[in-house]
């Protein structure tokens, strides 16, 4: 079994899954715990469309039946804070997807 690497690079971001830190060009960016959890799910599932319920369950550990705008709000905050407006894509009638770094 390969050793666990807690660092994930995405474009100019480095996500440290163990320390719950995000850095851009060596500078730490401030994310709330929920924003970080959502980002961690997105970067570990690049190019995979995830529903709002899947994101809620994976990021925050609970399932939600119905429509929740909590995920939408946090996605929009991540897009702005990290400059990922074009990278975190809305998938119509599904949810969201983080496109792989090109």
TAUR-V645952 format. One record per residue. N is the residue number from 1. PHI is phi in whole degrees, 0 to 359 (none if undefined). OMEGA is omega in degrees with one decimal (none if undefined). D_CENTER is the distance of its C-alpha to the mean C-alpha in whole Angstrom. Layout:
n=N phi=PHI omega=OMEGA d_center=D_CENTER
n=N phi=PHI omega=OMEGA d_center=D_CENTER
//
This chain:
n=1 phi=none omega=-178.6 d_center=26
n=2 phi=288 omega=178.5 d_center=24
n=3 phi=295 omega=-179.1 d_center=23
n=4 phi=286 omega=177.3 d_center=19
n=5 phi=257 omega=-176.1 d_center=17
n=6 phi=282 omega=-177.4 d_center=15
n=7 phi=258 omega=175.3 d_center=14
n=8 phi=236 omega=178.1 d_center=12
n=9 phi=262 omega=174.3 d_center=12
n=10 phi=221 omega=-175.2 d_center=11
n=11 phi=51 omega=-179.0 d_center=14
n=12 phi=263 omega=178.7 d_center=15
n=13 phi=258 omega=170.0 d_center=12
n=14 phi=237 omega=-179.4 d_center=12
n=15 phi=253 omega=177.6 d_center=10
n=16 phi=261 omega=-175.2 d_center=12
n=17 phi=291 omega=179.4 d_center=11
n=18 phi=283 omega=-176.3 d_center=15
n=19 phi=273 omega=-178.2 d_center=16
n=20 phi=56 omega=179.2 d_center=12
n=21 phi=231 omega=175.9 d_center=13
n=22 phi=234 omega=-179.8 d_center=11
n=23 phi=234 omega=172.7 d_center=14
n=24 phi=233 omega=-179.6 d_center=15
n=25 phi=51 omega=176.7 d_center=19
n=26 phi=85 omega=-179.8 d_center=19
n=27 phi=262 omega=179.8 d_center=19
n=28 phi=284 omega=177.8 d_center=16
n=29 phi=256 omega=-179.0 d_center=14
n=30 phi=270 omega=174.6 d_center=14
n=31 phi=236 omega=173.6 d_center=11
n=32 phi=288 omega=178.0 d_center=12
n=33 phi=304 omega=179.3 d_center=11
n=34 phi=290 omega=176.8 d_center=10
n=35 phi=297 omega=179.6 d_center=7
n=36 phi=297 omega=-179.0 d_center=7
n=37 phi=300 omega=178.9 d_center=7
n=38 phi=294 omega=177.3 d_center=4
n=39 phi=299 omega=-179.8 d_center=2
n=40 phi=300 omega=178.5 d_center=5
n=41 phi=295 omega=-178.2 d_center=5
n=42 phi=297 omega=-177.4 d_center=4
n=43 phi=288 omega=177.6 d_center=6
n=44 phi=274 omega=177.7 d_center=8
n=45 phi=231 omega=-179.1 d_center=9
n=46 phi=307 omega=177.2 d_center=9
n=47 phi=69 omega=178.2 d_center=12
n=48 phi=250 omega=177.2 d_center=12
n=49 phi=286 omega=-179.3 d_center=12
n=50 phi=241 omega=178.8 d_center=11
n=51 phi=285 omega=176.9 d_center=13
n=52 phi=302 omega=179.9 d_center=12
n=53 phi=296 omega=177.9 d_center=14
n=54 phi=297 omega=179.4 d_center=12
n=55 phi=294 omega=177.7 d_center=9
n=56 phi=300 omega=-177.7 d_center=11
n=57 phi=292 omega=-177.6 d_center=13
n=58 phi=289 omega=-175.4 d_center=10
n=59 phi=278 omega=-172.2 d_center=8
n=60 phi=241 omega=172.1 d_center=12
n=61 phi=80 omega=174.9 d_center=14
n=62 phi=218 omega=179.2 d_center=16
n=63 phi=266 omega=178.9 d_center=17
n=64 phi=228 omega=178.6 d_center=18
n=65 phi=261 omega=-177.3 d_center=21
n=66 phi=113 omega=-176.5 d_center=21
n=67 phi=256 omega=178.5 d_center=19
n=68 phi=239 omega=177.4 d_center=17
n=69 phi=269 omega=178.2 d_center=16
n=70 phi=303 omega=-179.9 d_center=14
n=71 phi=297 omega=-179.8 d_center=10
n=72 phi=302 omega=-179.6 d_center=12
n=73 phi=298 omega=-178.6 d_center=13
n=74 phi=291 omega=176.5 d_center=9
n=75 phi=298 omega=180.0 d_center=8
n=76 phi=297 omega=176.7 d_center=11
n=77 phi=295 omega=177.8 d_center=11
n=78 phi=298 omega=179.1 d_center=8
n=79 phi=304 omega=-178.4 d_center=10
n=80 phi=291 omega=-176.0 d_center=13
n=81 phi=298 omega=-173.6 d_center=12
n=82 phi=257 omega=-179.0 d_center=10
n=83 phi=66 omega=-177.0 d_center=13
n=84 phi=252 omega=-177.9 d_center=10
n=85 phi=304 omega=-178.8 d_center=12
n=86 phi=266 omega=-175.8 d_center=14
n=87 phi=266 omega=176.2 d_center=11
n=88 phi=271 omega=-171.5 d_center=8
n=89 phi=258 omega=173.1 d_center=11
n=90 phi=280 omega=178.1 d_center=13
n=91 phi=255 omega=-174.5 d_center=15
n=92 phi=308 omega=178.5 d_center=18
n=93 phi=64 omega=178.0 d_center=19
n=94 phi=237 omega=-176.2 d_center=16
n=95 phi=167 omega=-175.5 d_center=12
n=96 phi=222 omega=177.7 d_center=10
n=97 phi=215 omega=171.4 d_center=9
n=98 phi=264 omega=179.7 d_center=7
n=99 phi=288 omega=-178.0 d_center=11
n=100 phi=297 omega=179.9 d_center=12
n=101 phi=297 omega=179.6 d_center=14
n=102 phi=245 omega=none d_center=17
//
